[in-house]
Amino acid sequence: MSNPNKLLPRFDLVVPVYNEEAGLPEFFARLDKLQLNCQPIFVDNASSDNSLALLKSYPNALVIEHAQNEGYGGSLTDGMAAGNSDYIVVIDADCEYPPENIPTLVAALESHSVVYASRFLDPMLEKAANMGFIKTTGNRLFSAAYNSLFNQNTTDLYTGCKGLQRSALKNINFEQKGFEHVTELAVKLAANGHTIFDIAIQYEPRATGSSKMRYIQDGAKFLKLLSHYYLLQRKGKLT
């Protein structure tokens, strides 16, 4: 039987990794089963476990090694810059965002320059994910603030799974190294005239390891950064 995923456009698959030794075997297995037409680009952010060795064992992968922890944003920036395909997909290695949704994301990129995999677009999938009050409410508030300030309509600003046409990144310079990169990317895409298109995704809370985000502390940073970028936009200085 032919694999319909092979008919999709080729893309760069950017995967930031920090101490994901426990979950990488499952991620690899699920990725292999999909037989995607992609260039895997793994960015190891100075993991202290066996993640780097596992990444280097994956066939035909480009592995970027950070000698020191350069943050989530630093990993994504380097990973996206290392590829040359017209399409880019970003996904975490912990399988919270199931790799099986990647084909739908790539297909949507044929019609939309920016595609976000949303945990909140489908109420039934959101309920099944059971992400907790703080995580869910915080994301809704931040997404609403972003939408209001930058004329967007995304339901999941802080998703860890998204797709971009490489052309959407033209003339964008990234400065944020941590999770603030998520805010910077969304703001600068909007400033460049791109509209985020959401697709519903089934979310599976991680079974191994722990989240790298600190929701209260990072949330305060995100709101401050959103305000900062909004003021820059009003002054015509957002680049």
N, CA, C and O of each residue as an XYZ file, in Angstrom:
956
protein
N       0.849     -1.190      0.000
C       0.000      0.000      0.000
C       0.888      1.244      0.000
O       1.859      1.318      0.753
N       0.553      2.219     -0.846
C       1.344      3.438     -0.932
C       1.127      4.299      0.306
O       0.074      4.239      0.942
N       2.123      5.091      0.637
C       2.056      5.956      1.812
C       1.651      7.364      1.381
O       2.428      8.038      0.705
N       0.447      7.829      1.757
C      -0.002      9.167      1.325
C       0.884     10.280      1.865
O       0.915     11.365      1.284
N       1.608     10.045      2.960
C       2.478     11.081      3.521
C       3.627     11.418      2.584
O       4.170     12.521      2.645
N       4.001     10.489      1.725
C       5.080     10.738      0.786
C       4.676     11.741     -0.293
O       5.531     12.305     -0.977
N       3.360     11.961     -0.441
C       2.866     12.893     -1.456
C       2.868     14.332     -0.946
O       2.689     15.267     -1.727
N       3.068     14.513      0.353
C       3.110     15.852      0.923
C       4.425     16.542      0.562
O       5.426     15.873      0.307
N       4.428     17.878      0.538
C       5.679     18.593      0.251
C       6.761     18.257      1.282
O       6.457     17.991      2.445
N       8.003     18.270      0.855
C       9.107     18.030      1.772
C       9.204     19.202      2.749
O       8.931     20.349      2.395
N       9.597     18.891      3.977
C       9.676     19.934      5.000
C      10.811     19.634      5.970
O      11.289     18.504      6.064
N      11.227     20.660      6.680
C      12.195     20.511      7.760
C      11.435     20.299      9.058
O      10.533     21.068      9.388
N      11.795     19.268      9.786
C      11.162     18.968     11.071
C      12.125     19.370     12.186
O      13.124     18.689     12.418
N      11.832     20.459     12.866
C      12.716     20.999     13.899
C      12.229     20.537     15.271
O      11.088     20.785     15.660
N      13.123     19.860     15.992
C      12.761     19.277     17.290
C      13.758     19.733     18.353
O      14.899     19.269     18.358
N      13.352     20.636     19.258
C      14.237     21.032     20.358
C      14.263     19.933     21.413
O      13.228     19.348     21.733
N      15.438     19.657     21.949
C      15.571     18.551     22.899
C      16.402     18.981     24.101
O      17.490     19.539     23.960
N      15.862     18.707     25.287
C      16.620     18.920     26.514
C      16.250     17.832     27.503
O      15.156     17.841     28.067
N      17.160     16.899     27.714
C      16.950     15.803     28.659
C      15.662     15.030     28.379
O      14.782     14.926     29.234
N      15.573     14.492     27.165
C      14.394     13.726     26.766
C      14.746     12.260     26.501
O      14.084     11.595     25.704
N      15.777     11.766     27.162
C      16.226     10.389     26.950
C      15.097      9.376     27.096
O      15.000      8.440     26.301
N      14.255      9.551     28.090
C      13.203      8.573     28.368
C      12.149      8.512     27.268
O      11.590      7.449     26.999
N      11.879      9.650     26.634
C      10.803      9.690     25.655
C      11.236      9.563     24.207
O      10.401      9.315     23.337
N      12.516      9.727     23.927
C      12.972      9.728     22.535
C      12.717      8.412     21.795
O      12.327      8.467     20.629
N      12.909      7.243     22.391
C      12.626      6.006     21.652
C      11.200      5.934     21.120
O      10.980      5.513     19.984
N      10.229      6.343     21.937
C       8.844      6.346     21.460
C       8.655      7.371     20.341
O       7.981      7.094     19.349
N       9.252      8.556     20.502
C       9.141      9.586     19.469
C       9.706      9.075     18.148
O       9.085      9.252     17.099
N      10.872      8.445     18.189
C      11.486      7.904     16.972
C      10.591      6.856     16.326
O      10.400      6.859     15.110
N      10.048      5.966     17.137
C       9.218      4.881     16.604
C       7.974      5.425     15.906
O       7.600      4.956     14.831
N       7.351      6.399     16.515
C       6.138      6.970     15.925
C       6.464      7.783     14.680
O       5.687      7.806     13.726
N       7.604      8.442     14.690
C       8.043      9.202     13.524
C       8.342      8.262     12.357
O       7.951      8.532     11.222
N       9.035      7.159     12.639
C       9.376      6.193     11.592
C       8.130      5.602     10.953
O       8.083      5.390      9.741
N       7.132      5.341     11.767
C       5.904      4.734     11.263
C       5.190      5.635     10.262
O       4.498      5.148      9.369
N       5.356      6.934     10.408
C       4.690      7.893      9.520
C       5.343      7.968      8.141
O       4.688      8.325      7.162
N       6.623      7.634      8.061
C       7.375      7.695      6.794
C       7.220      9.068      6.126
O       6.804      9.174      4.972
N       7.561     10.098      6.875
C       7.392     11.460      6.393
C       8.492     11.863      5.415
O       9.623     11.382      5.489
N       8.138     12.739      4.516
C       9.096     13.283      3.553
C       9.733     14.531      4.160
O       9.394     15.657      3.793
N      10.660     14.313      5.094
C      11.188     15.452      5.819
C      12.673     15.303      6.132
O      13.244     14.218      6.029
N      13.277     16.413      6.514
C      14.629     16.433      7.052
C      14.524     16.660      8.554
O      14.208     17.769      8.985
N      14.783     15.627      9.365
C      14.741     15.836     10.817
C      15.931     16.691     11.266
O      17.076     16.408     10.917
N      15.648     17.724     12.034
C      16.686     18.590     12.592
C      16.498     18.613     14.101
O      15.569     19.237     14.614
N      17.383     17.933     14.797
C      17.314     17.890     16.257
C      18.307     18.893     16.838
O      19.464     18.947     16.420
N      17.852     19.671     17.787
C      18.721     20.636     18.463
C      18.829     20.222     19.918
O      17.884     20.388     20.689
N      19.990     19.679     20.296
C      20.198     19.277     21.675
C      20.716     20.461     22.476
O      21.787     21.000     22.195
N      19.946     20.851     23.468
C      20.252     22.062     24.239
C      21.077     21.724     25.486
O      20.668     21.991     26.616
N      22.267     21.122     25.241
C      23.195     20.764     26.317
C      22.565     19.796     27.317
O      22.657     20.000     28.527
N      21.927     18.747     26.808
C      21.319     17.744     27.688
C      22.386     17.092     28.562
O      23.522     16.889     28.134
N      22.000     16.769     29.786
C      22.929     16.112     30.701
C      22.674     14.604     30.781
O      23.393     13.897     31.487
N      21.671     14.109     30.072
C      21.413     12.671     30.035
C      21.937     12.098     28.717
O      22.872     12.648     28.136
N      21.357     11.021     28.248
C      21.855     10.348     27.040
C      21.135     10.800     25.770
O      21.196     10.120     24.746
N      20.453     11.947     25.833
C      19.670     12.410     24.682
C      20.533     12.584     23.429
O      20.143     12.142     22.348
N      21.684     13.212     23.560
C      22.517     13.514     22.398
C      22.933     12.245     21.662
O      22.883     12.195     20.433
N      23.339     11.226     22.404
C      23.740      9.970     21.772
C      22.572      9.340     21.021
O      22.757      8.796     19.932
N      21.377      9.409     21.592
C      20.198      8.872     20.922
C      19.890      9.643     19.650
O      19.553      9.046     18.628
N      20.001     10.951     19.705
C      19.743     11.767     18.513
C      20.714     11.428     17.387
O      20.325     11.350     16.222
N      21.967     11.230     17.742
C      22.979     10.922     16.734
C      22.784      9.545     16.116
O      23.319      9.254     15.046
N      22.019      8.706     16.791
C      21.767      7.363     16.258
C      20.619      7.338     15.263
O      20.403      6.334     14.584
N      19.877      8.446     15.174
C      18.703      8.458     14.297
C      19.156      8.683     12.849
O      19.880      9.640     12.579
N      18.743      7.820     11.917
C      19.234      7.891     10.534
C      18.866      9.203      9.831
O      17.752      9.709      9.961
N      19.831      9.729      9.090
C      19.630     10.886      8.211
C      19.204     12.158      8.935
O      18.643     13.066      8.321
N      19.465     12.224     10.220
C      19.094     13.418     10.978
C      20.252     14.405     11.013
O      21.420     14.018     11.026
N      19.903     15.685     11.027
C      20.874     16.739     11.279
C      20.790     17.059     12.761
O      19.728     17.434     13.256
N      21.895     16.915     13.468
C      21.907     17.146     14.909
C      22.765     18.365     15.221
O      23.949     18.412     14.888
N      22.150     19.342     15.861
C      22.851     20.546     16.283
C      23.111     20.426     17.779
O      22.192     20.180     18.559
N      24.362     20.602     18.172
C      24.740     20.468     19.580
C      24.999     21.842     20.195
O      25.820     22.611     19.696
N      24.304     22.133     21.265
C      24.593     23.331     22.042
C      25.496     22.946     23.213
O      25.159     22.069     24.008
N      26.624     23.598     23.306
C      27.570     23.290     24.378
C      27.051     23.739     25.734
O      27.439     23.192     26.765
N      26.178     24.731     25.732
C      25.541     25.201     26.958
C      24.078     25.467     26.671
O      23.686     25.612     25.513
N      23.273     25.532     27.708
C      21.844     25.710     27.556
C      21.541     27.093     26.970
O      21.768     28.117     27.614
N      21.034     27.103     25.761
C      20.730     28.363     25.074
C      19.243     28.661     25.040
O      18.807     29.584     24.351
N      18.460     27.884     25.780
C      17.038     28.163     25.876
C      16.228     27.589     24.731
O      16.756     27.225     23.680
N      14.922     27.521     24.970
C      13.993     26.994     23.962
C      14.057     27.824     22.684
O      14.103     27.279     21.581
N      14.061     29.141     22.840
C      14.108     30.011     21.669
C      15.401     29.871     20.900
O      15.398     29.884     19.669
N      16.515     29.737     21.617
C      17.797     29.545     20.947
C      17.804     28.269     20.131
O      18.364     28.230     19.035
N      17.182     27.221     20.662
C      17.111     25.948     19.946
C      16.279     26.076     18.671
O      16.683     25.601     17.610
N      15.121     26.716     18.778
C      14.258     26.856     17.599
C      14.902     27.745     16.540
O      14.837     27.439     15.350
N      15.515     28.829     16.962
C      16.155     29.735     16.014
C      17.233     29.015     15.223
O      17.289     29.134     13.999
N      18.093     28.269     15.912
C      19.163     27.546     15.230
C      18.613     26.429     14.351
O      19.109     26.199     13.248
N      17.595     25.742     14.840
C      17.020     24.651     14.065
C      16.359     25.120     12.785
O      16.541     24.507     11.733
N      15.595     26.200     12.860
C      14.933     26.714     11.666
C      15.943     27.246     10.655
O      15.753     27.100      9.448
N      17.012     27.861     11.145
C      18.030     28.419     10.258
C      18.852     27.336      9.571
O      19.433     27.580      8.514
N      18.908     26.143     10.159
C      19.758     25.079      9.617
C      19.147     24.383      8.409
O      19.863     23.725      7.654
N      17.853     24.511      8.214
C      17.191     23.828      7.115
C      17.092     24.681      5.869
O      17.457     25.857      5.874
N      16.588     24.074      4.789
C      16.408     24.826      3.542
C      15.118     24.479      2.808
O      14.909     24.924      1.680
N      14.243     23.680      3.443
C      12.970     23.351      2.802
C      12.034     24.551      2.855
O      12.185     25.433      3.701
N      11.071     24.575      1.951
C      10.117     25.691      1.916
C       9.181     25.684      3.119
O       8.646     26.725      3.500
N       8.986     24.514      3.715
C       8.097     24.388      4.858
C       8.901     23.959      6.087
O       9.879     23.219      5.985
N       8.461     24.444      7.244
C       9.088     24.096      8.528
C       8.000     23.639      9.493
O       6.957     24.282      9.609
N       8.242     22.543     10.177
C       7.353     22.092     11.246
C       8.170     22.010     12.526
O       9.267     21.452     12.534
N       7.639     22.561     13.600
C       8.266     22.518     14.919
C       7.419     21.634     15.822
O       6.200     21.790     15.884
N       8.060     20.711     16.517
C       7.329     19.845     17.442
C       8.266     19.437     18.571
O       9.471     19.293     18.363
N       7.707     19.251     19.776
C       8.495     18.783     20.903
C       8.714     17.281     20.793
O       7.974     16.586     20.096
N       9.737     16.786     21.488
C      10.106     15.371     21.399
C       9.404     14.501     22.428
O       9.617     13.289     22.453
N       8.567     15.095     23.283
C       7.963     14.334     24.380
C       6.640     13.671     24.013
O       6.025     13.008     24.849
N       6.201     13.845     22.772
C       4.970     13.238     22.252
C       3.695     13.802     22.885
O       2.619     13.234     22.698
N       3.794     14.905     23.628
C       2.570     15.562     24.099
C       1.737     16.016     22.898
O       0.509     15.932     22.908
N       2.417     16.487     21.890
C       1.778     16.798     20.614
C       2.059     15.593     19.717
O       3.180     15.446     19.230
N       1.077     14.735     19.489
C       1.329     13.487     18.778
C       1.921     13.707     17.387
O       1.378     14.486     16.604
N       3.021     13.034     17.071
C       3.619     13.164     15.735
C       2.641     12.825     14.616
O       2.796     13.295     13.489
N       1.640     12.016     14.921
C       0.664     11.612     13.905
C      -0.117     12.792     13.334
O      -0.760     12.664     12.292
N      -0.066     13.933     14.007
C      -0.758     15.118     13.496
C       0.082     15.919     12.498
O      -0.420     16.860     11.883
N       1.342     15.558     12.335
C       2.232     16.320     11.451
C       1.727     16.365     10.008
O       1.761     17.439      9.408
N       1.263     15.266      9.419
C       0.769     15.342      8.033
C      -0.343     16.374      7.835
O      -0.360     17.079      6.826
N      -1.273     16.465      8.792
C      -2.352     17.449      8.694
C      -1.784     18.864      8.733
O      -2.260     19.753      8.026
N      -0.775     19.062      9.556
C      -0.132     20.369      9.674
C       0.544     20.752      8.363
O       0.406     21.884      7.898
N       1.269     19.817      7.770
C       1.963     20.091      6.503
C       0.963     20.371      5.393
O       1.168     21.283      4.593
N      -0.109     19.604      5.334
C      -1.123     19.827      4.303
C      -1.721     21.224      4.414
O      -1.984     21.869      3.399
N      -1.936     21.696      5.645
C      -2.490     23.039      5.844
C      -1.525     24.124      5.394
O      -1.951     25.212      5.005
N      -0.213     23.836      5.445
C       0.780     24.826      5.021
C       0.736     25.101      3.516
O       1.289     26.098      3.050
N       0.093     24.237      2.773
C      -0.026     24.480      1.333
C      -0.986     25.636      1.051
O      -0.964     26.215     -0.035
N      -1.831     25.971      2.038
C      -2.801     27.052      1.862
C      -2.610     28.205      2.832
O      -3.185     29.277      2.642
N      -1.803     27.996      3.877
C      -1.627     29.008      4.920
C      -0.149     29.149      5.260
O       0.570     28.155      5.358
N       0.296     30.378      5.438
C       1.724     30.612      5.695
C       2.133     30.263      7.114
O       3.301     29.968      7.368
N       1.186     30.292      8.041
C       1.465     29.974      9.447
C       0.330     29.112      9.983
O      -0.839     29.489      9.891
N       0.671     27.957     10.540
C      -0.336     27.041     11.056
C       0.038     26.629     12.474
O       1.152     26.164     12.718
N      -0.894     26.802     13.408
C      -0.675     26.402     14.798
C      -1.557     25.197     15.118
O      -2.737     25.168     14.768
N      -0.971     24.205     15.787
C      -1.725     23.046     16.249
C      -2.338     23.388     17.603
O      -1.625     23.486     18.601
N      -3.624     23.566     17.640
C      -4.305     24.071     18.837
C      -4.874     22.964     19.706
O      -5.526     22.039     19.221
N      -4.611     23.082     21.005
C      -5.183     22.162     21.989
C      -6.581     22.583     22.410
O      -7.260     21.848     23.126
N      -7.025     23.774     21.967
C      -8.264     24.353     22.472
C      -9.303     24.607     21.381
O     -10.400     25.078     21.683
N      -8.991     24.313     20.144
C      -9.924     24.598     19.055
C     -11.140     23.677     19.107
O     -12.259     24.107     18.827
N     -10.925     22.427     19.460
C     -12.002     21.451     19.544
C     -12.321     21.212     21.020
O     -11.487     20.661     21.738
N     -13.510     21.613     21.496
C     -13.855     21.463     22.915
C     -13.768     20.020     23.422
O     -13.401     19.791     24.574
N     -14.102     19.058     22.579
C     -14.060     17.663     23.002
C     -12.614     17.205     23.220
O     -12.323     16.502     24.188
N     -11.715     17.605     22.322
C     -10.307     17.241     22.472
C      -9.695     17.953     23.677
O      -8.859     17.388     24.381
N     -10.119     19.200     23.908
C      -9.618     19.945     25.064
C     -10.032     19.254     26.363
O      -9.231     19.123     27.289
N     -11.272     18.821     26.419
C     -11.765     18.158     27.630
C     -11.020     16.851     27.872
O     -10.694     16.516     29.011
N     -10.755     16.121     26.801
C     -10.064     14.837     26.934
C      -8.620     15.026     27.383
O      -8.061     14.163     28.060
N      -8.012     16.157     27.008
C      -6.615     16.409     27.353
C      -6.426     16.670     28.840
O      -5.383     16.338     29.402
N      -7.445     17.272     29.488
C      -7.425     17.500     30.933
C      -6.112     18.174     31.373
O      -5.347     17.613     32.157
N      -5.871     19.371     30.859
C      -4.596     20.048     31.087
C      -4.512     20.831     32.386
O      -3.435     21.307     32.745
N      -5.604     20.973     33.089
C      -5.558     21.679     34.356
C      -5.985     23.133     34.227
O      -5.874     23.736     33.160
N      -6.472     23.682     35.327
C      -7.053     25.022     35.316
C      -6.032     26.108     35.005
O      -6.280     26.960     34.151
N      -4.886     26.092     35.688
C      -3.894     27.165     35.508
C      -3.375     27.197     34.079
O      -3.309     28.261     33.463
N      -3.008     26.040     33.551
C      -2.462     25.963     32.192
C      -3.492     26.399     31.156
O      -3.177     27.158     30.240
N      -4.712     25.921     31.304
C      -5.759     26.235     30.335
C      -6.165     27.704     30.403
O      -6.248     28.375     29.374
N      -6.417     28.202     31.602
C      -6.851     29.592     31.767
C      -5.760     30.568     31.347
O      -6.034     31.568     30.684
N      -4.531     30.276     31.733
C      -3.425     31.149     31.358
C      -3.277     31.261     29.859
O      -3.111     32.357     29.325
N      -3.337     30.132     29.178
C      -3.190     30.155     27.723
C      -4.322     30.925     27.065
O      -4.102     31.666     26.107
N      -5.525     30.751     27.575
C      -6.662     31.484     27.009
C      -6.479     33.000     27.174
O      -6.741     33.770     26.250
N      -6.030     33.411     28.351
C      -5.830     34.841     28.608
C      -4.730     35.417     27.714
O      -4.895     36.487     27.130
N      -3.605     34.700     27.610
C      -2.498     35.193     26.801
C      -2.871     35.220     25.316
O      -2.514     36.150     24.594
N      -3.589     34.194     24.874
C      -4.019     34.154     23.478
C      -4.971     35.303     23.175
O      -4.865     35.943     22.129
N      -5.899     35.565     24.088
C      -6.855     36.655     23.900
C      -6.141     38.006     23.855
O      -6.472     38.861     23.034
N      -5.167     38.193     24.734
C      -4.411     39.450     24.750
C      -3.653     39.634     23.443
O      -3.668     40.715     22.855
N      -3.003     38.591     22.998
C      -2.269     38.653     21.729
C      -3.213     38.945     20.563
O      -2.919     39.795     19.723
N      -4.337     38.245     20.512
C      -5.290     38.453     19.424
C      -5.782     39.893     19.380
O      -5.894     40.483     18.306
N      -6.073     40.453     20.535
C      -6.585     41.816     20.623
C      -5.544     42.841     20.177
O      -5.865     43.800     19.476
N      -4.305     42.632     20.588
C      -3.256     43.608     20.291
C      -2.727     43.508     18.875
O      -2.278     44.504     18.307
N      -2.774     42.300     18.290
C      -2.114     42.103     16.998
C      -3.052     41.551     15.922
O      -2.607     40.987     14.922
N      -4.366     41.725     16.148
C      -5.367     41.433     15.130
C      -5.281     39.983     14.621
O      -5.245     39.732     13.416
N      -5.251     39.052     15.563
C      -5.206     37.635     15.213
C      -6.399     36.914     15.837
O      -7.217     37.524     16.525
N      -6.484     35.615     15.591
C      -7.616     34.854     16.132
C      -7.193     33.436     16.510
O      -7.964     32.492     16.342
N      -5.980     33.287     17.015
C      -5.526     31.954     17.389
C      -6.105     31.547     18.747
O      -6.351     32.389     19.611
N      -6.311     30.267     18.914
C      -6.847     29.750     20.172
C      -5.763     29.155     21.068
O      -6.043     28.763     22.201
N      -4.530     29.086     20.570
C      -3.467     28.432     21.346
C      -2.114     29.070     21.026
O      -1.292     28.499     20.310
N      -1.910     30.256     21.569
C      -0.679     31.006     21.288
C       0.569     30.229     21.685
O       1.593     30.320     21.007
N       0.501     29.470     22.766
C       1.702     28.815     23.289
C       1.791     27.331     22.967
O       2.375     26.555     23.723
N       1.210     26.946     21.847
C       1.364     25.577     21.392
C       2.839     25.280     21.101
O       3.593     26.156     20.678
N       3.225     24.032     21.336
C       4.589     23.617     21.017
C       4.680     22.909     19.690
O       5.701     22.296     19.380
N       3.623     22.985     18.901
C       3.594     22.339     17.584
C       3.027     23.323     16.575
O       1.887     23.768     16.710
N       3.802     23.657     15.585
C       3.364     24.654     14.605
C       4.092     24.465     13.292
O       5.121     23.791     13.232
N       3.555     25.062     12.239
C       4.177     24.997     10.929
C       4.290     26.378     10.318
O       3.456     27.252     10.554
N       5.336     26.562      9.528
C       5.588     27.852      8.883
C       6.067     27.634      7.455
O       6.840     26.715      7.183
N       5.612     28.470      6.562
C       6.289     28.571      5.287
C       7.579     29.349      5.541
O       7.556     30.388      6.201
N       8.688     28.860      5.028
C       9.964     29.520      5.323
C       9.942     30.994      4.923
O      10.601     31.817      5.559
N       9.205     31.328      3.895
C       9.126     32.715      3.439
C       8.523     33.630      4.503
O       8.756     34.839      4.480
N       7.743     33.062      5.441
C       7.125     33.874      6.499
C       8.172     34.436      7.458
O       7.913     35.413      8.161
N       9.351     33.820      7.487
C      10.404     34.262      8.390
C      11.318     35.317      7.775
O      12.265     35.778      8.413
N      11.029     35.692      6.542
C      11.873     36.666      5.852
C      11.919     37.990      6.624
O      10.892     38.533      7.030
N      13.135     38.482      6.809
C      13.394     39.773      7.477
C      13.059     39.767      8.969
O      12.976     40.832      9.581
N      12.867     38.596      9.560
C      12.625     38.511     11.000
C      13.927     38.169     11.714
O      14.581     37.176     11.394
N      14.290     38.990     12.668
C      15.458     38.732     13.499
C      14.993     38.376     14.903
O      14.223     39.114     15.518
N      15.461     37.247     15.402
C      15.043     36.786     16.723
C      16.041     37.202     17.786
O      17.254     37.098     17.601
N      15.506     37.677     18.908
C      16.345     38.119     20.025
C      16.105     37.297     21.289
O      16.991     37.187     22.136
N      14.914     36.724     21.415
C      14.552     36.024     22.641
C      15.068     34.580     22.627
O      14.846     33.843     21.667
N      15.756     34.189     23.701
C      16.369     32.872     23.778
C      15.521     31.853     24.547
O      15.608     30.655     24.280
N      14.715     32.312     25.486
C      13.930     31.397     26.311
C      12.567     31.115     25.706
O      12.389     31.198     24.490
N      11.594     30.777     26.566
C      10.236     30.535     26.085
C       9.587     31.820     25.573
O       8.536     31.770     24.933
N      10.204     32.968     25.850
C       9.697     34.236     25.316
C       9.740     34.261     23.788
O       9.065     35.067     23.147
N      10.538     33.371     23.224
C      10.615     33.264     21.763
C       9.234     33.007     21.159
O       8.941     33.462     20.053
N       8.390     32.279     21.887
C       7.049     31.971     21.387
C       6.276     33.262     21.143
O       5.598     33.411     20.127
N       6.385     34.185     22.081
C       5.721     35.481     21.942
C       6.336     36.284     20.814
O       5.624     36.847     19.982
N       7.651     36.336     20.785
C       8.346     37.109     19.754
C       8.005     36.618     18.356
O       7.740     37.420     17.460
N       8.010     35.313     18.169
C       7.687     34.748     16.860
C       6.287     35.141     16.421
O       6.097     35.612     15.299
N       5.304     34.951     17.295
C       3.922     35.250     16.937
C       3.727     36.726     16.622
O       3.025     37.077     15.673
N       4.348     37.589     17.418
C       4.216     39.034     17.215
C       4.841     39.458     15.896
O       4.252     40.241     15.150
N       6.018     38.951     15.608
C       6.715     39.380     14.397
C       6.112     38.778     13.136
O       6.203     39.373     12.062
N       5.499     37.609     13.254
C       4.755     37.064     12.120
C       3.553     37.954     11.809
O       3.268     38.238     10.645
N       2.852     38.391     12.855
C       1.708     39.294     12.666
C       2.158     40.617     12.069
O       1.490     41.164     11.191
N       3.291     41.135     12.541
C       3.807     42.410     12.023
C       4.179     42.302     10.559
O       4.151     43.298      9.836
N       4.531     41.090     10.109
C       4.876     40.870      8.704
C       3.654     40.575      7.844
O       3.778     40.276      6.656
N       2.476     40.661      8.451
C       1.250     40.509      7.676
C       0.705     39.098      7.584
O      -0.172     38.828      6.763
N       1.210     38.189      8.414
C       0.741     36.807      8.367
C      -0.352     36.559      9.398
O      -0.333     37.121     10.493
N      -1.294     35.718      9.031
C      -2.396     35.357      9.914
C      -2.242     33.905     10.346
O      -2.051     33.024      9.508
N      -2.323     33.656     11.634
C      -2.205     32.296     12.149
C      -3.476     31.513     11.867
O      -4.579     31.962     12.178
N      -3.311     30.346     11.280
C      -4.429     29.430     11.027
C      -4.321     28.263     11.996
O      -3.280     27.610     12.066
N      -5.385     27.995     12.741
C      -5.373     26.917     13.728
C      -5.937     25.626     13.154
O      -6.893     25.638     12.379
N      -5.323     24.507     13.551
C      -5.919     23.199     13.320
C      -6.050     22.526     14.682
O      -5.217     22.743     15.562
N      -7.075     21.721     14.861
C      -7.276     21.029     16.140
C      -6.302     19.864     16.256
O      -6.045     19.152     15.285
N      -5.764     19.681     17.460
C      -4.816     18.599     17.684
C      -5.169     17.878     18.980
O      -5.601     18.499     19.952
N      -4.983     16.577     18.981
C      -5.154     15.809     20.198
C      -3.890     15.965     21.035
O      -2.781     15.741     20.549
N      -4.063     16.345     22.272
C      -2.929     16.593     23.162
C      -2.840     15.479     24.192
O      -3.843     15.098     24.796
N      -1.631     14.957     24.391
C      -1.431     13.848     25.316
C      -0.393     14.261     26.363
O       0.803     14.242     26.069
N      -0.818     14.636     27.586
C       0.139     15.038     28.616
C       1.258     14.032     28.766
O       1.027     12.823     28.791
N       2.480     14.546     28.865
C       3.668     13.713     28.838
C       3.641     12.633     29.917
O       3.177     12.841     31.038
N       4.168     11.458     29.519
C       4.228     10.326     30.434
C       5.593     10.210     31.096
O       5.740      9.505     32.094
N       6.609     10.905     30.543
C       7.958     10.849     31.094
C       8.504     12.252     31.264
O       8.086     13.179     30.570
N       9.455     12.409     32.206
C      10.096     13.704     32.394
C       9.126     14.723     32.966
O       8.076     14.376     33.505
N       9.505     15.994     32.835
C       8.663     17.073     33.350
C       8.752     18.262     32.424
O       9.736     18.428     31.702
N       7.725     19.091     32.445
C       7.694     20.280     31.601
C       8.805     21.240     31.999
O       9.158     21.351     33.172
N       9.357     21.941     30.987
C      10.436     22.899     31.254
C       9.885     24.294     31.556
O      10.637     25.193     31.933
N       8.579     24.469     31.391
C       7.973     25.778     31.629
C       7.630     25.982     33.093
O       7.301     25.027     33.796
N       7.705     27.228     33.556
C       7.247     27.631     34.885
C       6.087     28.590     34.636
O       6.309     29.755     34.307
N       4.870     28.118     34.788
C       3.706     28.811     34.249
C       3.471     30.191     34.853
O       3.142     31.125     34.123
N       3.628     30.343     36.144
C       3.380     31.638     36.768
C       4.465     32.633     36.374
O       4.170     33.737     35.917
N       5.730     32.232     36.555
C       6.837     33.137     36.240
C       6.887     33.475     34.752
O       7.036     34.634     34.367
N       6.760     32.433     33.923
C       6.822     32.676     32.487
C       5.625     33.471     32.004
O       5.749     34.276     31.081
N       4.458     33.254     32.618
C       3.268     34.004     32.224
C       3.446     35.492     32.420
O       3.041     36.283     31.568
N       4.046     35.886     33.533
C       4.297     37.304     33.793
C       5.238     37.882     32.742
O       5.050     39.010     32.286
N       6.242     37.113     32.363
C       7.179     37.568     31.333
C       6.468     37.760     29.998
O       6.712     38.736     29.289
N       5.578     36.812     29.658
C       4.870     36.883     28.382
C       4.010     38.141     28.296
O       4.008     38.823     27.271
N       3.284     38.446     29.361
C       2.431     39.635     29.350
C       3.250     40.911     29.222
O       2.871     41.830     28.496
N       4.367     40.963     29.926
C       5.246     42.120     29.849
C       5.809     42.278     28.440
O       5.899     43.387     27.912
N       6.184     41.153     27.842
C       6.764     41.195     26.501
C       5.720     41.580     25.454
O       6.020     42.319     24.516
N       4.491     41.079     25.616
C       3.423     41.457     24.693
C       3.211     42.968     24.702
O       3.086     43.598     23.651
N       3.173     43.530     25.892
C       2.993     44.982     26.022
C       4.151     45.735     25.373
O       3.952     46.743     24.694
N       5.355     45.233     25.592
C       6.548     45.864     25.015
C       6.475     45.878     23.486
O       6.736     46.900     22.850
N       6.117     44.724     22.907
C       6.051     44.646     21.445
C       4.910     45.501     20.895
O       5.032     46.085     19.818
N       3.819     45.574     21.621
C       2.698     46.403     21.171
C       3.103     47.870     21.106
O       2.764     48.569     20.150
N       3.823     48.334     22.114
C       4.285     49.726     22.116
C       5.276     49.973     20.974
O       5.247     51.033     20.350
N       6.147     49.007     20.701
C       7.070     49.140     19.581
C       6.325     49.214     18.256
O       6.690     49.975     17.360
N       5.267     48.403     18.151
C       4.467     48.431     16.921
C       3.792     49.781     16.730
O       3.760     50.313     15.620
N       3.257     50.329     17.806
C       2.592     51.642     17.733
C       3.574     52.728     17.283
O       3.186     53.696     16.628
N       4.847     52.554     17.643
C       5.885     53.533     17.274
C       6.535     53.211     15.932
O       7.412     53.941     15.471
N       6.107     52.125     15.311
C       6.679     51.725     14.029
C       8.092     51.216     14.144
O       8.870     51.327     13.197
N       8.447     50.648     15.312
C       9.812     50.195     15.532
C       9.904     48.685     15.732
O      10.925     48.189     16.209
N       8.857     47.951     15.377
C       8.852     46.517     15.565
C       9.482     45.841     14.355
O       8.946     45.901     13.248
N      10.640     45.190     14.580
C      11.340     44.499     13.482
C      11.717     43.088     13.905
O      12.312     42.347     13.123
